C-alpha cells in the first residue's frame, strides 16, 4: 500500500533507516511486513513510509525517544535486526531526527 503518513503537529521524531540489500531474500518480505504491523501496535508509533529502488529508505515516525528505544528493544524486532545483519543487508544506516516543522498538501 502506498501512502504518506498522517503525522500530528510537530515536534515528533523520525527514524530513518537506509539500506542496501544482499541477494538473499529468505523471508525478508514477510519479516518486513510483520515489522510494520508490529510497529503500528507500539505505544508512540505515528506512521511509516518506505521506498526501495537500489537503496531502500524507510522512515518511521514516533511521538518520543522513549518509544523509539522501546521499539528497538522489542524481542521480535531484535530478531529481525539480527537476521538483517546476518543475511539481508550489505550496508545500512539508522538516523534519528527530531521533526520541528512539516507541511504539505
N, C-alpha and C positions, 0 to 999 in steps of 0.2 A: 504494500500500500504506500503510495506517495502522498506526503503531506508535509506542511510546515507546522512545527509545534506551536501550540497556542499557549504562550508563556504569560505569566502575570506581569504586573508593573515591576520594573527593577527596583531594588537590586535583587539578583539571584545569581546562581553560579552555573557555568558551563564546563563540562568535562569534554575535552576534545581529544578523541582517540584517532590517530592517523596511523595507517598500516600498509605494509607491503606483504602480500600473501606468498606462501610457498605453493608448489604444485599439488600438495596434499589436500584433499577435501575431507575424507574420513569423518563425516558427521558435522562438518563446520556449519553448514546452512541450518541444520536443526538446532545446533547449540546457539547460534546467533539469534534465531527466532525465540528460543527459550530465554535467553538473557534479556531481550526486550520485554517479553511477557513478565518475567520475574522482576525486572527493574521497575516496571509500571506498578507493581504491588508494594513497593518500598515507600516508607514514610519520606516525604520531602521530594519525591520524584515529580518533575513538572512536564517532561516530554522528551522526545528524541527525534533526531533527523539523521539520515545516513545516505551516503552515496559511494559508489565504487566504480572506478574505471581501472587504471593501473594502480592507482593509490586509492585506498579506502579512507573515508572520513566519516566518523560517527560522532555526533555531538549530543550529549545528554545534558538535560537541564535539571538543576536541583535547587531546593529552597535555601540550603545552608551547607557549610563544610562538614558538619556532623553527619548529615545524611549521606554525603559522598563517602566519608570514612566508613560508615556502616555498610554501604553497598560494596565497597572494596573488600571488606572483611566477610561478606556473606559466603557461607560454605560452598554453595553451588557456583557462585561467581568465581570463587578461588579455584575451583576445579576447571572452569572454562579458561581462566588465566593460565593455569598450568599447561593445559593442552595447547593453548595458543603459543606459549613459549617453546614447547617441545615439537609441535607439528605444523601449525597453521601460519605462523608469521616469520618472514625473513627479518623484518625490522618493524618496530612500532615506536610510537612516542605518545605519551599521555600528557596533556596540559590542562591545568585547571585555571579558569579565569572568572573574575567577578564581572558580571554584566551590569554596567552602570546606566546604560541607556539602550532602548530599542525602538524601532519604528518601522512601519511598512504599510502596505495597502492590503 
